[in-house]
């Protein structure tokens, strides 16, 4: 992430139709990735499916992407469905394969600052 400052990470939790709706904005580093997973784990399985809006997400650090991928895969099998919302795209459950496209771990990721 040379040359440009990170956009501050923000997470907002709301309720829509009795279900959790989590809105993410800014750049995601490892600390932010853990924060997202911890928040999603706080919801009881009966509250799933959970909606995760990622439209405002900018850069995702390569290690944060690995953390999110592993953590969300675990939540999908132990808790329930997570629906990903992106602009100009129809909402789809993460199990339909769109998570790896949005949060892919780039080739040759590094910790360069």
N, CA, C and O atoms as CSV, one atom per row, in Angstrom:
chain,resi,resn,atom,element,x,y,z
A,1,UNK,N,N,0.830,-1.178,0.000
A,1,UNK,CA,C,0.000,0.000,0.000
A,1,UNK,C,C,0.870,1.234,0.000
A,1,UNK,O,O,0.725,2.119,0.844
A,2,UNK,N,N,1.761,1.280,-0.943
A,2,UNK,CA,C,2.686,2.394,-1.035
A,2,UNK,C,C,1.983,3.643,-1.527
A,2,UNK,O,O,1.088,3.588,-2.371
A,3,UNK,N,N,2.409,4.768,-0.979
A,3,UNK,CA,C,2.040,6.035,-1.543
A,3,UNK,C,C,0.689,6.622,-1.198
A,3,UNK,O,O,0.474,7.807,-1.453
A,4,UNK,N,N,-0.208,5.885,-0.649
A,4,UNK,CA,C,-1.504,6.480,-0.335
A,4,UNK,C,C,-1.931,6.074,1.063
A,4,UNK,O,O,-1.772,4.922,1.466
A,5,UNK,N,N,-2.474,7.032,1.797
A,5,UNK,CA,C,-2.928,6.713,3.155
A,5,UNK,C,C,-4.177,5.834,3.118
A,5,UNK,O,O,-4.975,5.898,2.183
A,6,UNK,N,N,-4.322,5.027,4.141
A,6,UNK,CA,C,-5.502,4.173,4.252
A,6,UNK,C,C,-6.729,5.005,4.594
A,6,UNK,O,O,-6.651,5.974,5.349
A,7,UNK,N,N,-7.866,4.608,4.022
A,7,UNK,CA,C,-9.134,5.218,4.420
A,7,UNK,C,C,-9.548,4.558,5.722
A,7,UNK,O,O,-9.458,3.336,5.845
A,8,UNK,N,N,-10.000,5.335,6.696
A,8,UNK,CA,C,-10.397,4.745,7.979
A,8,UNK,C,C,-11.509,3.707,7.792
A,8,UNK,O,O,-12.438,3.896,7.007
A,9,UNK,N,N,-11.384,2.621,8.529
A,9,UNK,CA,C,-12.380,1.554,8.477
A,9,UNK,C,C,-13.551,1.907,9.382
A,9,UNK,O,O,-13.365,2.382,10.503
A,10,UNK,N,N,-14.763,1.669,8.882
A,10,UNK,CA,C,-15.978,1.886,9.663
A,10,UNK,C,C,-16.901,0.689,9.487
A,10,UNK,O,O,-17.033,0.141,8.393
A,11,UNK,N,N,-17.530,0.299,10.575
A,11,UNK,CA,C,-18.520,-0.768,10.528
A,11,UNK,C,C,-19.764,-0.275,11.256
A,11,UNK,O,O,-19.693,0.153,12.408
A,12,UNK,N,N,-20.905,-0.340,10.570
A,12,UNK,CA,C,-22.178,0.068,11.147
A,12,UNK,C,C,-23.090,-1.150,11.169
A,12,UNK,O,O,-23.213,-1.862,10.173
A,13,UNK,N,N,-23.724,-1.383,12.304
A,13,UNK,CA,C,-24.644,-2.515,12.445
A,13,UNK,C,C,-26.052,-1.970,12.614
A,13,UNK,O,O,-26.322,-1.166,13.507
A,14,UNK,N,N,-26.939,-2.418,11.746
A,14,UNK,CA,C,-28.351,-2.027,11.794
A,14,UNK,C,C,-29.204,-3.282,11.752
A,14,UNK,O,O,-28.702,-4.401,11.652
A,15,UNK,N,N,-30.506,-3.063,11.833
A,15,UNK,CA,C,-31.450,-4.167,11.708
A,15,UNK,C,C,-32.434,-3.831,10.601
A,15,UNK,O,O,-32.992,-2.735,10.557
A,16,UNK,N,N,-32.637,-4.790,9.709
A,16,UNK,CA,C,-33.646,-4.656,8.658
A,16,UNK,C,C,-34.517,-5.904,8.697
A,16,UNK,O,O,-34.037,-7.030,8.565
A,17,UNK,N,N,-35.810,-5.668,8.884
A,17,UNK,CA,C,-36.761,-6.782,8.957
A,17,UNK,C,C,-36.358,-7.817,10.010
A,17,UNK,O,O,-36.534,-9.020,9.816
A,18,UNK,N,N,-35.820,-7.333,11.116
A,18,UNK,CA,C,-35.457,-8.206,12.223
A,18,UNK,C,C,-34.151,-8.954,12.043
A,18,UNK,O,O,-33.799,-9.782,12.884
A,19,UNK,N,N,-33.423,-8.684,10.968
A,19,UNK,CA,C,-32.159,-9.365,10.688
A,19,UNK,C,C,-31.005,-8.357,10.734
A,19,UNK,O,O,-31.178,-7.200,10.352
A,20,UNK,N,N,-29.836,-8.793,11.198
A,20,UNK,CA,C,-28.671,-7.902,11.215
A,20,UNK,C,C,-28.261,-7.485,9.802
A,20,UNK,O,O,-28.284,-8.289,8.870
A,21,UNK,N,N,-27.891,-6.222,9.666
A,21,UNK,CA,C,-27.437,-5.633,8.413
A,21,UNK,C,C,-26.154,-4.885,8.744
A,21,UNK,O,O,-26.192,-3.862,9.427
A,22,UNK,N,N,-25.013,-5.386,8.264
A,22,UNK,CA,C,-23.708,-4.831,8.609
A,22,UNK,C,C,-23.156,-4.092,7.390
A,22,UNK,O,O,-23.067,-4.654,6.298
A,23,UNK,N,N,-22.787,-2.820,7.591
A,23,UNK,CA,C,-22.271,-1.981,6.511
A,23,UNK,C,C,-20.785,-1.724,6.769
A,23,UNK,O,O,-20.405,-1.234,7.833
A,24,UNK,N,N,-19.953,-2.060,5.786
A,24,UNK,CA,C,-18.510,-1.854,5.900
A,24,UNK,C,C,-18.078,-0.744,4.955
A,24,UNK,O,O,-18.542,-0.663,3.818
A,25,UNK,N,N,-17.173,0.121,5.446
A,25,UNK,CA,C,-16.622,1.209,4.634
A,25,UNK,C,C,-15.150,1.371,4.960
A,25,UNK,O,O,-14.709,1.075,6.071
A,26,UNK,N,N,-14.397,1.843,3.983
A,26,UNK,CA,C,-12.981,2.125,4.187
A,26,UNK,C,C,-12.097,0.957,3.808
A,26,UNK,O,O,-12.552,-0.027,3.225
A,27,UNK,N,N,-10.822,1.082,4.149
A,27,UNK,CA,C,-9.844,0.049,3.842
A,27,UNK,C,C,-9.801,-0.965,4.977
A,27,UNK,O,O,-9.993,-0.624,6.144
A,28,UNK,N,N,-9.544,-2.220,4.612
A,28,UNK,CA,C,-9.592,-3.313,5.589
A,28,UNK,C,C,-8.190,-3.872,5.799
A,28,UNK,O,O,-7.574,-4.412,4.881
A,29,UNK,N,N,-7.698,-3.730,7.041
A,29,UNK,CA,C,-6.445,-4.380,7.421
A,29,UNK,C,C,-6.794,-5.586,8.296
A,29,UNK,O,O,-7.968,-5.913,8.468
A,30,UNK,N,N,-5.771,-6.243,8.846
A,30,UNK,CA,C,-6.029,-7.451,9.643
A,30,UNK,C,C,-6.901,-7.169,10.862
A,30,UNK,O,O,-7.788,-7.956,11.191
A,31,UNK,N,N,-6.649,-6.050,11.528
A,31,UNK,CA,C,-7.421,-5.693,12.728
A,31,UNK,C,C,-8.902,-5.510,12.370
A,31,UNK,O,O,-9.779,-5.973,13.099
A,32,UNK,N,N,-9.173,-4.844,11.265
A,32,UNK,CA,C,-10.550,-4.631,10.826
A,32,UNK,C,C,-11.209,-5.958,10.450
A,32,UNK,O,O,-12.386,-6.171,10.740
A,33,UNK,N,N,-10.459,-6.843,9.809
A,33,UNK,CA,C,-11.011,-8.151,9.427
A,33,UNK,C,C,-11.451,-8.935,10.662
A,33,UNK,O,O,-12.532,-9.524,10.675
A,34,UNK,N,N,-10.612,-8.939,11.697
A,34,UNK,CA,C,-10.964,-9.631,12.943
A,34,UNK,C,C,-12.191,-8.985,13.585
A,34,UNK,O,O,-13.055,-9.676,14.125
A,35,UNK,N,N,-12.258,-7.668,13.520
A,35,UNK,CA,C,-13.392,-6.936,14.097
A,35,UNK,C,C,-14.700,-7.348,13.407
A,35,UNK,O,O,-15.717,-7.550,14.071
A,36,UNK,N,N,-14.670,-7.470,12.089
A,36,UNK,CA,C,-15.854,-7.893,11.336
A,36,UNK,C,C,-16.279,-9.289,11.756
A,36,UNK,O,O,-17.454,-9.522,12.039
A,37,UNK,N,N,-15.336,-10.216,11.800
A,37,UNK,CA,C,-15.662,-11.601,12.163
A,37,UNK,C,C,-16.199,-11.698,13.588
A,37,UNK,O,O,-17.158,-12.426,13.846
A,38,UNK,N,N,-15.583,-10.966,14.510
A,38,UNK,CA,C,-16.064,-10.990,15.901
A,38,UNK,C,C,-17.499,-10.468,15.989
A,38,UNK,O,O,-18.317,-11.009,16.733
A,39,UNK,N,N,-17.799,-9.417,15.229
A,39,UNK,CA,C,-19.156,-8.875,15.218
A,39,UNK,C,C,-20.138,-9.909,14.672
A,39,UNK,O,O,-21.199,-10.123,15.258
A,40,UNK,N,N,-19.799,-10.544,13.567
A,40,UNK,CA,C,-20.692,-11.540,12.970
A,40,UNK,C,C,-20.911,-12.735,13.891
A,40,UNK,O,O,-21.985,-13.336,13.886
A,41,UNK,N,N,-19.895,-13.080,14.682
A,41,UNK,CA,C,-20.024,-14.189,15.624
A,41,UNK,C,C,-20.948,-13.862,16.792
A,41,UNK,O,O,-21.460,-14.773,17.443
A,42,UNK,N,N,-21.170,-12.578,17.069
A,42,UNK,CA,C,-22.026,-12.213,18.197
A,42,UNK,C,C,-23.500,-12.486,17.911
A,42,UNK,O,O,-24.300,-12.583,18.841
A,43,UNK,N,N,-23.869,-12.612,16.638
A,43,UNK,CA,C,-25.267,-12.837,16.288
A,43,UNK,C,C,-25.630,-14.309,16.461
A,43,UNK,O,O,-24.918,-15.201,15.999
A,44,UNK,N,N,-26.728,-14.535,17.121
A,44,UNK,CA,C,-27.224,-15.894,17.329
A,44,UNK,C,C,-27.554,-16.528,15.974
A,44,UNK,O,O,-28.027,-15.837,15.072
A,45,UNK,N,N,-27.310,-17.836,15.822
A,45,UNK,CA,C,-27.611,-18.512,14.546
A,45,UNK,C,C,-29.040,-18.292,14.048
A,45,UNK,O,O,-29.285,-18.317,12.842
A,46,UNK,N,N,-29.979,-18.078,14.965
A,46,UNK,CA,C,-31.374,-17.869,14.541
A,46,UNK,C,C,-31.566,-16.529,13.823
A,46,UNK,O,O,-32.581,-16.326,13.157
A,47,UNK,N,N,-30.592,-15.610,13.955
A,47,UNK,CA,C,-30.686,-14.311,13.286
A,47,UNK,C,C,-30.157,-14.339,11.851
A,47,UNK,O,O,-30.307,-13.371,11.105
A,48,UNK,N,N,-29.551,-15.436,11.482
A,48,UNK,CA,C,-29.038,-15.563,10.112
A,48,UNK,C,C,-30.195,-15.853,9.180
A,48,UNK,O,O,-31.143,-16.505,9.617
A,49,UNK,N,N,-30.194,-15.419,7.927
A,49,UNK,CA,C,-29.074,-14.851,7.197
A,49,UNK,C,C,-28.786,-13.404,7.610
A,49,UNK,O,O,-29.687,-12.645,7.968
A,50,UNK,N,N,-27.505,-13.056,7.548
A,50,UNK,CA,C,-27.034,-11.712,7.842
A,50,UNK,C,C,-26.661,-11.053,6.524
A,50,UNK,O,O,-26.116,-11.702,5.631
A,51,UNK,N,N,-26.955,-9.762,6.406
A,51,UNK,CA,C,-26.587,-9.019,5.202
A,51,UNK,C,C,-25.307,-8.243,5.483
A,51,UNK,O,O,-25.191,-7.564,6.503
A,52,UNK,N,N,-24.348,-8.351,4.567
A,52,UNK,CA,C,-23.066,-7.678,4.677
A,52,UNK,C,C,-22.898,-6.781,3.452
A,52,UNK,O,O,-22.669,-7.266,2.345
A,53,UNK,N,N,-23.014,-5.457,3.663
A,53,UNK,CA,C,-22.868,-4.514,2.561
A,53,UNK,C,C,-21.407,-4.083,2.469
A,53,UNK,O,O,-20.855,-3.527,3.418
A,54,UNK,N,N,-20.785,-4.344,1.318
A,54,UNK,CA,C,-19.361,-4.072,1.147
A,54,UNK,C,C,-19.086,-3.007,0.084
A,54,UNK,O,O,-17.954,-2.855,-0.375
A,55,UNK,N,N,-20.111,-2.289,-0.292
A,55,UNK,CA,C,-19.983,-1.280,-1.341
A,55,UNK,C,C,-18.934,-0.222,-1.023
A,55,UNK,O,O,-18.231,0.241,-1.921
A,56,UNK,N,N,-18.820,0.160,0.232
A,56,UNK,CA,C,-17.893,1.215,0.610
A,56,UNK,C,C,-16.496,0.741,0.951
A,56,UNK,O,O,-15.666,1.529,1.405
A,57,UNK,N,N,-16.224,-0.547,0.735
A,57,UNK,CA,C,-14.908,-1.088,1.056
A,57,UNK,C,C,-13.925,-0.720,-0.046
A,57,UNK,O,O,-14.220,-0.853,-1.234
A,58,UNK,N,N,-12.747,-0.251,0.372
A,58,UNK,CA,C,-11.698,0.104,-0.584
A,58,UNK,C,C,-10.685,-1.020,-0.681
A,58,UNK,O,O,-11.005,-2.128,-1.112
A,59,UNK,N,N,-9.475,-0.725,-0.280
A,59,UNK,CA,C,-8.381,-1.685,-0.337
A,59,UNK,C,C,-8.501,-2.689,0.800
A,59,UNK,O,O,-8.817,-2.337,1.936
A,60,UNK,N,N,-8.241,-3.943,0.466
A,60,UNK,CA,C,-8.216,-5.002,1.474
A,60,UNK,C,C,-6.807,-5.583,1.482
A,60,UNK,O,O,-6.333,-6.104,0.472
A,61,UNK,N,N,-6.148,-5.490,2.624
A,61,UNK,CA,C,-4.802,-6.034,2.764
A,61,UNK,C,C,-4.843,-7.532,2.477
A,61,UNK,O,O,-5.827,-8.196,2.803
A,62,UNK,N,N,-3.789,-8.070,1.872
A,62,UNK,CA,C,-3.783,-9.477,1.468
A,62,UNK,C,C,-4.010,-10.418,2.647
A,62,UNK,O,O,-4.692,-11.432,2.499
A,63,UNK,N,N,-3.448,-10.099,3.820
A,63,UNK,CA,C,-3.633,-10.978,4.972
A,63,UNK,C,C,-5.044,-10.834,5.544
A,63,UNK,O,O,-5.618,-11.806,6.033
A,64,UNK,N,N,-5.595,-9.635,5.485
A,64,UNK,CA,C,-6.976,-9.422,5.922
A,64,UNK,C,C,-7.929,-10.229,5.049
A,64,UNK,O,O,-8.914,-10.771,5.549
A,65,UNK,N,N,-7.648,-10.316,3.751
A,65,UNK,CA,C,-8.480,-11.107,2.841
A,65,UNK,C,C,-8.456,-12.583,3.226
A,65,UNK,O,O,-9.484,-13.258,3.181
A,66,UNK,N,N,-7.274,-13.082,3.608
A,66,UNK,CA,C,-7.174,-14.485,4.046
A,66,UNK,C,C,-7.981,-14.719,5.328
A,66,UNK,O,O,-8.670,-15.730,5.465
A,67,UNK,N,N,-7.884,-13.770,6.257
A,67,UNK,CA,C,-8.624,-13.872,7.516
A,67,UNK,C,C,-10.128,-13.895,7.232
A,67,UNK,O,O,-10.849,-14.740,7.761
A,68,UNK,N,N,-10.596,-12.968,6.398
A,68,UNK,CA,C,-12.024,-12.899,6.074
A,68,UNK,C,C,-12.501,-14.160,5.365
A,68,UNK,O,O,-13.559,-14.695,5.696
A,69,UNK,N,N,-11.745,-14.628,4.413
A,69,UNK,CA,C,-12.137,-15.821,3.657
A,69,UNK,C,C,-12.306,-17.013,4.591
A,69,UNK,O,O,-13.329,-17.697,4.554
A,70,UNK,N,N,-11.312,-17.258,5.420
A,70,UNK,CA,C,-11.365,-18.390,6.350
A,70,UNK,C,C,-12.492,-18.214,7.367
A,70,UNK,O,O,-13.254,-19.148,7.618
A,71,UNK,N,N,-12.597,-17.030,7.946
A,71,UNK,CA,C,-13.623,-16.779,8.960
A,71,UNK,C,C,-15.034,-16.865,8.414
A,71,UNK,O,O,-15.916,-17.435,9.058
A,72,UNK,N,N,-15.259,-16.307,7.234
A,72,UNK,CA,C,-16.603,-16.359,6.650
A,72,UNK,C,C,-16.968,-17.771,6.211
A,72,UNK,O,O,-18.125,-18.174,6.325
A,73,UNK,N,N,-16.000,-18.519,5.715
A,73,UNK,CA,C,-16.266,-19.924,5.390
A,73,UNK,C,C,-16.713,-20.687,6.633
A,73,UNK,O,O,-17.639,-21.496,6.580
A,74,UNK,N,N,-16.040,-20.417,7.753
A,74,UNK,CA,C,-16.406,-21.062,9.027
A,74,UNK,C,C,-17.814,-20.656,9.468
A,74,UNK,O,O,-18.607,-21.504,9.876
A,75,UNK,N,N,-18.120,-19.361,9.385
A,75,UNK,CA,C,-19.448,-18.892,9.786
A,75,UNK,C,C,-20.548,-19.482,8.899
A,75,UNK,O,O,-21.641,-19.782,9.381
A,76,UNK,N,N,-20.264,-19.646,7.616
A,76,UNK,CA,C,-21.259,-20.222,6.704
A,76,UNK,C,C,-21.604,-21.649,7.090
A,76,UNK,O,O,-22.748,-22.072,6.930
A,77,UNK,N,N,-20.640,-22.389,7.593
A,77,UNK,CA,C,-20.907,-23.787,7.961
A,77,UNK,C,C,-21.427,-23.937,9.381
A,77,UNK,O,O,-22.132,-24.902,9.675
A,78,UNK,N,N,-21.092,-22.995,10.279
A,78,UNK,CA,C,-21.500,-23.152,11.678
A,78,UNK,C,C,-22.683,-22.289,12.098
A,78,UNK,O,O,-23.375,-22.624,13.060
A,79,UNK,N,N,-22.928,-21.186,11.397
A,79,UNK,CA,C,-23.989,-20.256,11.806
A,79,UNK,C,C,-25.137,-20.187,10.816
A,79,UNK,O,O,-26.292,-20.411,11.177
A,80,UNK,N,N,-24.819,-19.877,9.572
A,80,UNK,CA,C,-25.867,-19.696,8.584
A,80,UNK,C,C,-25.384,-18.847,7.427
A,80,UNK,O,O,-24.195,-18.550,7.308
A,81,UNK,N,N,-26.306,-18.466,6.589
A,81,UNK,CA,C,-25.992,-17.754,5.358
A,81,UNK,C,C,-25.652,-16.293,5.612
A,81,UNK,O,O,-26.174,-15.664,6.532
A,82,UNK,N,N,-24.763,-15.769,4.774
A,82,UNK,CA,C,-24.402,-14.356,4.783
A,82,UNK,C,C,-24.632,-13.848,3.364
A,82,UNK,O,O,-24.112,-14.409,2.400
A,83,UNK,N,N,-25.416,-12.780,3.252
A,83,UNK,CA,C,-25.742,-12.227,1.936
A,83,UNK,C,C,-24.869,-11.005,1.694
A,83,UNK,O,O,-24.827,-10.088,2.514
A,84,UNK,N,N,-24.174,-10.998,0.563
A,84,UNK,CA,C,-23.265,-9.927,0.208
A,84,UNK,C,C,-23.983,-8.925,-0.687
A,84,UNK,O,O,-24.605,-9.304,-1.679
A,85,UNK,N,N,-23.895,-7.629,-0.328
A,85,UNK,CA,C,-24.519,-6.553,-1.102
A,85,UNK,C,C,-23.416,-5.692,-1.725
A,85,UNK,O,O,-22.520,-5.211,-1.031
A,86,UNK,N,N,-23.497,-5.508,-3.043
A,86,UNK,CA,C,-22.595,-4.625,-3.772
A,86,UNK,C,C,-23.423,-3.811,-4.750
A,86,UNK,O,O,-24.454,-4.276,-5.237
A,87,UNK,N,N,-22.969,-2.585,-5.040
A,87,UNK,CA,C,-23.658,-1.732,-6.000
A,87,UNK,C,C,-23.747,-2.412,-7.356
A,87,UNK,O,O,-22.830,-3.113,-7.787
A,88,UNK,N,N,-24.857,-2.190,-8.005
A,88,UNK,CA,C,-25.095,-2.674,-9.363
A,88,UNK,C,C,-25.003,-4.188,-9.495
A,88,UNK,O,O,-24.833,-4.708,-10.598
A,89,UNK,N,N,-25.116,-4.890,-8.385
A,89,UNK,CA,C,-25.129,-6.348,-8.436
A,89,UNK,C,C,-26.284,-6.849,-7.582
A,89,UNK,O,O,-26.591,-6.283,-6.534
A,90,UNK,N,N,-26.908,-7.905,-8.041
A,90,UNK,CA,C,-28.000,-8.522,-7.296
A,90,UNK,C,C,-27.437,-9.148,-6.016
A,90,UNK,O,O,-26.402,-9.813,-6.064
A,91,UNK,N,N,-28.105,-8.943,-4.869
A,91,UNK,CA,C,-27.630,-9.571,-3.631
A,91,UNK,C,C,-27.606,-11.093,-3.781
A,91,UNK,O,O,-28.561,-11.696,-4.271
A,92,UNK,N,N,-26.502,-11.700,-3.353
A,92,UNK,CA,C,-26.365,-13.146,-3.437
A,92,UNK,C,C,-25.741,-13.679,-2.161
A,92,UNK,O,O,-24.902,-13.020,-1.547
A,93,UNK,N,N,-26.155,-14.884,-1.761
A,93,UNK,CA,C,-25.512,-15.519,-0.610
A,93,UNK,C,C,-24.033,-15.781,-0.910
A,93,UNK,O,O,-23.673,-16.082,-2.048
A,94,UNK,N,N,-23.184,-15.667,0.107
A,94,UNK,CA,C,-21.761,-15.910,-0.087
A,94,UNK,C,C,-21.475,-17.322,-0.575
A,94,UNK,O,O,-20.487,-17.544,-1.275
A,95,UNK,N,N,-22.310,-18.265,-0.220
A,95,UNK,CA,C,-22.057,-19.642,-0.631
A,95,UNK,C,C,-22.176,-19.817,-2.142
A,95,UNK,O,O,-21.802,-20.862,-2.675
A,96,UNK,N,N,-22.691,-18.807,-2.834
A,96,UNK,CA,C,-22.787,-18.878,-4.291
A,96,UNK,C,C,-21.483,-18.498,-4.971
A,96,UNK,O,O,-21.426,-18.424,-6.199
A,97,UNK,N,N,-20.451,-18.261,-4.207
A,97,UNK,CA,C,-19.127,-18.080,-4.775
A,97,UNK,C,C,-18.665,-16.670,-5.031
A,97,UNK,O,O,-17.572,-16.495,-5.570
A,98,UNK,N,N,-19.431,-15.641,-4.679
A,98,UNK,CA,C,-18.984,-14.292,-5.003
A,98,UNK,C,C,-18.014,-13.714,-3.973
A,98,UNK,O,O,-17.387,-12.691,-4.249
A,99,UNK,N,N,-17.867,-14.327,-2.801
A,99,UNK,CA,C,-16.895,-13.826,-1.828
A,99,UNK,C,C,-15.471,-13.889,-2.364
A,99,UNK,O,O,-14.746,-12.898,-2.273
A,100,UNK,N,N,-15.048,-15.016,-2.917
A,100,UNK,CA,C,-13.667,-15.061,-3.412
A,100,UNK,C,C,-13.390,-14.015,-4.488
A,100,UNK,O,O,-12.258,-13.542,-4.586
A,101,UNK,N,N,-14.369,-13.640,-5.291
A,101,UNK,CA,C,-14.151,-12.628,-6.313
A,101,UNK,C,C,-13.979,-11.248,-5.696
A,101,UNK,O,O,-13.126,-10.478,-6.138
A,102,UNK,N,N,-14.774,-10.922,-4.683
A,102,UNK,CA,C,-14.738,-9.586,-4.081
A,102,UNK,C,C,-13.545,-9.421,-3.154
A,102,UNK,O,O,-12.925,-8.359,-3.121
A,103,UNK,N,N,-13.223,-10.461,-2.405
A,103,UNK,CA,C,-12.168,-10.376,-1.409
A,103,UNK,C,C,-10.997,-11.287,-1.757
A,103,UNK,O,O,-10.411,-11.911,-0.872
A,104,UNK,N,N,-10.656,-11.366,-3.023
A,104,UNK,CA,C,-9.602,-12.285,-3.429
A,104,UNK,C,C,-8.249,-11.830,-2.896
A,104,UNK,O,O,-7.986,-10.638,-2.741
A,105,UNK,N,N,-7.414,-12.799,-2.626
A,105,UNK,CA,C,-6.059,-12.526,-2.161
A,105,UNK,C,C,-5.202,-12.357,-3.413
A,105,UNK,O,O,-5.021,-13.298,-4.186
A,106,UNK,N,N,-4.685,-11.160,-3.600
A,106,UNK,CA,C,-3.904,-10.870,-4.804
A,106,UNK,C,C,-2.605,-11.653,-4.844
A,106,UNK,O,O,-2.043,-12.003,-3.806
A,107,UNK,N,N,-2.137,-11.924,-6.049
A,107,UNK,CA,C,-0.850,-12.579,-6.237
A,107,UNK,C,C,0.250,-11.677,-5.696
A,107,UNK,O,O,0.240,-10.466,-5.918
A,108,UNK,N,N,1.181,-12.268,-4.996
A,108,UNK,CA,C,2.343,-11.508,-4.539
A,108,UNK,C,C,2.027,-10.453,-3.499
A,108,UNK,O,O,2.693,-9.419,-3.445
A,109,UNK,N,N,1.018,-10.699,-2.668
A,109,UNK,CA,C,0.693,-9.732,-1.619
A,109,UNK,C,C,1.884,-9.465,-0.739
A,109,UNK,O,O,2.713,-10.350,-0.527
A,110,UNK,N,N,1.982,-8.268,-0.228
A,110,UNK,CA,C,3.114,-7.930,0.630
A,110,UNK,C,C,2.674,-6.949,1.716
A,110,UNK,O,O,1.553,-6.442,1.718
A,111,UNK,N,N,3.582,-6.713,2.613
A,111,UNK,CA,C,3.334,-5.768,3.705
A,111,UNK,C,C,4.023,-4.444,3.450
A,111,UNK,O,O,4.245,-3.689,4.397
A,112,UNK,N,N,4.370,-4.131,2.214
A,112,UNK,CA,C,5.047,-2.877,1.904
A,112,UNK,C,C,4.194,-1.700,2.346
A,112,UNK,O,O,2.982,-1.686,2.134
A,113,UNK,N,N,4.825,-0.727,2.954
A,113,UNK,CA,C,4.106,0.461,3.402
A,113,UNK,C,C,4.574,1.647,2.603
A,113,UNK,O,O,4.097,2.762,2.816
